[in-house]
Amino acid sequence: MNKVNPKVLLNSKWTKVEINNKEKHFIITKVVFDENQRVVECVIEAAMTNNEYAINWRDLKNSTQWLMGWQ
């Protein structure tokens, strides 16, 4: 289980365990908070292809899918 703090998500780097389309390394490029400081939107970008995906930031806690940093 990865420990993820939503306040420091922006520009954090992640490695996807299961590689699809040669996309392994990602960076969080956008995090939007509501008035109660809860994350309402999180966008992750593949480092190699620059493809962007909207994700549920809580999925990053699952260490069988995501690893912190670029590995």
C-alpha positions as CSV (number, residue, x, y, z in Angstrom):
1,M,0.0,0.0,0.0
2,N,1.5,3.3,-1.1
3,K,1.0,6.3,1.1
4,V,-0.3,9.1,-1.0
5,N,-0.9,12.7,0.3
6,P,-3.2,14.6,-2.1
7,K,-1.6,17.9,-1.3
8,V,1.8,16.8,-2.8
9,L,0.4,14.9,-5.8
10,L,1.1,17.6,-8.3
11,N,4.3,16.8,-10.3
12,S,4.9,13.5,-8.4
13,K,6.3,10.6,-10.5
14,W,4.8,7.1,-10.7
15,T,5.7,3.8,-12.4
16,K,2.9,1.6,-13.6
17,V,3.5,-2.1,-12.8
18,E,1.6,-3.4,-15.8
19,I,2.9,-1.7,-18.9
20,N,0.5,-0.8,-21.8
21,N,1.5,0.9,-25.0
22,K,5.1,1.3,-23.9
23,E,3.8,3.6,-21.1
24,K,5.6,2.9,-17.9
25,H,6.6,6.2,-16.3
26,F,4.0,8.9,-15.5
27,I,3.8,12.3,-13.9
28,I,0.8,14.0,-12.2
29,T,0.2,17.1,-14.3
30,K,-3.1,18.4,-12.8
31,V,-4.8,18.1,-9.5
32,V,-8.1,20.0,-8.8
33,F,-9.5,20.5,-5.3
34,D,-13.0,21.4,-4.3
35,E,-13.8,24.0,-1.6
36,N,-13.3,21.4,1.1
37,Q,-9.8,20.6,-0.2
38,R,-10.8,17.2,-1.5
39,V,-9.4,16.0,-4.9
40,V,-12.1,16.2,-7.6
41,E,-9.8,15.7,-10.6
42,C,-6.4,14.1,-11.1
43,V,-4.6,13.9,-14.5
44,I,-1.6,11.7,-15.1
45,E,0.7,12.0,-18.2
46,A,2.8,9.3,-19.7
47,A,6.5,10.5,-19.9
48,M,7.2,8.7,-23.2
49,T,4.1,9.4,-25.2
50,N,2.7,12.5,-23.5
51,N,-0.7,10.9,-23.4
52,E,-2.9,12.2,-20.6
53,Y,-5.4,10.2,-18.5
54,A,-7.9,11.2,-15.9
55,I,-7.5,8.8,-12.9
56,N,-8.9,8.3,-9.5
57,W,-6.0,9.5,-7.3
58,R,-6.8,6.8,-4.7
59,D,-5.8,4.1,-7.3
60,L,-2.2,5.2,-6.7
61,K,-2.4,3.7,-3.2
62,N,-2.5,0.2,-4.8
63,S,1.1,-1.0,-4.9
64,T,0.2,-3.9,-7.2
65,Q,-0.7,-1.3,-9.9
66,W,1.6,1.7,-9.1
67,L,5.0,2.3,-7.6
68,M,6.2,5.6,-6.3
69,G,8.9,7.3,-8.4
70,W,10.4,6.1,-11.6
71,Q,11.8,2.6,-11.3
